[in-house]
Amino acid sequence: MVDFSHLFPSLSRICSFTFASHFSLISTMTFCH
């Protein structure tokens, strides 16, 4: 069985990190244009 209590915090951290990186990338592309 998978320990979801340990998996969820890391998963949410990865999701927030990817969202922040995508948001910064989009904002950079917008400012360049």
Order of alpha helices (4+ residues) and beta strands (2+ residues): alpha
